[in-house]
Amino acid sequence: MRVACLLVPDLPLVAERRARPELAGRPLAIAAGPGPRAELLAVSPEAARARVSTHQSVAQARAVCAALEVRVASPALERATRDALLDAALSVAPRAELAPRGTGAWLAEARVFADATGVAALHRSETGFAAALAARARALALPAAVAVAGSRGAATLAARHLAAEIPARLRAEGGAVRVLSAAEEQAFLASLSVDLLDPDDALAEALLRFGIRRVGELTRLPRAALATRLGPSVLPLLALAHGEPDALPIAAPREGRLEEALDLEWAVDRLEPLAFVLRGLLARLLARLAARRLACGELDLVLGLAGGGRDVRRIGVAAPSLDPRGLLGLLRLSLEARPPTAPVEHAALATEGRPLRPGQLDLFRAAGLAPDALGRLLAELALLCGEGRVGTPAVADDWRPGAFLLRPFEAPPAPEAAAPAATGGPAVLALRALRPPLSAEVRSLHGRPERLRSAVANGHVLRAAGPWRTSGAWWSREERFAYDHYDVQTSDGSVVRLRHDLLHDAWEVDAIYD
């Protein structure tokens, strides 16, 4: 088995710059919390050149570098960045999985393992596969080191060594790639520092006391004697140092649910600043979807409100789409229709990745509306008109007059070419129902309509057919009805259907014949 390790050494720093690209090139530090006494977790190369280092307090760092930008570490932002690193791996490899968080000196790193078995058939070599992995990570604003080896442990050690040796500038340009063949793997691992194995404090002190500084010096010692002297905690380090093959294969890809989140520095109480925040979340979410050849389905928006409240809403998307302008318009329409009840302190946007809907067009017909554009239009109409008010009408199995169903609209298939219709056939009338019916004034003679006055038809009644009586719900005082229907033609050329409400003695135009 061959395994690739995609490693980002300074996750808090990379997550902050991924969310705020304007911080690139500035001295930046990530603090563990607010306040001047908070400890720094990560610093940018620009800040390091100004003698700012980790484990300093914010006050100490500002005393060294007055131009330092300090941001508080965001767990939601780091979690989204780790998931984005997994998406970068899944865009190239068939299987990938997130590694557990590191400890000690490697607490700030993020790692993803990708299956690299047989990748030379697609990428010509394992080096080409590693370069493709690094390029996909760079496209998602994740400068990463990539190493390929025979096990998870060997690939992790090689990636850690690569990230420590190559500056962040070169990693951002795609230069941090290393492929270890089976023949050179043991010699390479033996030359590495034992600190890359991530021993705990007690074990690191014991190894230093014994004069063990290199991995090769550790692997030359007998396993049983080491376990007796140093305890069982040294056995996982020995397995890592020997590059032993993994017992379990890399897991299959997870479900296609993707989420981007951001903790805001200041509460937002207006629509425009909130839309600016959502634009960044949506852009990063769509970039991850595009990397995995997926499109955006229904959007789940979660807003954390000041005071501990939450605003959860789902924005429907009729067809999978990657159009940021249209999706942002749907988010804005939802917020305008129902604004948050308190200032927003946290925002999260999630969706289920779905394949793009193909649109097969007819060669000899005009191109119709694209599926994603049609879906965007239907979603906008639903937000404007209300839930359940946009769709295709259908006949309902109901006894009430005028009852109907509203089903989700789907574009009909392209009609097949039909033979020319025969001329001279009987004319067919279409009945267009009016909901609600229009009020009418009717003068009747011997119980039949003689003259009609309404918003759609006026004049003497030339011809009339009926009445046809419909009644029902006699058991309910509120829902009972009794109507006499007439089909009439008036002197102004209109053909309508009249309805006489026998319970209230009222006339209405119920439908029009076209």
Secondary structure as UniProt FT lines:
FT   STRAND          3..8
FT   HELIX           11..19
FT   HELIX           21..23
FT   TURN            24..25
FT   STRAND          28..31
FT   TURN            36..37
FT   STRAND          39..43
FT   HELIX           45..49
FT   TURN            50..51
FT   TURN            54..55
FT   HELIX           58..64
FT   TURN            66..67
FT   STRAND          69..72
FT   HELIX           75..90
FT   TURN            91..92
FT   STRAND          96..98
FT   HELIX           104..106
FT   TURN            107..108
FT   STRAND          110..115
FT   TURN            117..119
FT   HELIX           120..123
FT   HELIX           126..139
FT   TURN            140..141
FT   STRAND          145..149
FT   HELIX           152..165
FT   HELIX           168..172
FT   TURN            173..174
FT   STRAND          177..179
FT   TURN            182..184
FT   HELIX           185..190
FT   HELIX           194..197
FT   HELIX           201..209
FT   TURN            210..211
FT   HELIX           215..219
FT   HELIX           223..230
FT   TURN            232..233
FT   HELIX           234..242
FT   STRAND          257..268
FT   HELIX           271..291
FT   TURN            292..293
FT   STRAND          295..305
FT   TURN            306..307
FT   STRAND          310..315
FT   HELIX           324..337
FT   STRAND          344..354
FT   TURN            363..364
FT   HELIX           371..385
FT   TURN            387..388
FT   STRAND          392..395
FT   TURN            401..402
FT   STRAND          404..407
FT   TURN            423..424
FT   STRAND          431..445
FT   TURN            446..447
FT   STRAND          448..453
FT   STRAND          458..472
FT   TURN            474..475
FT   TURN            477..479
FT   STRAND          481..490
FT   TURN            491..492
FT   STRAND          495..501
FT   TURN            502..505
FT   STRAND          506..513
//
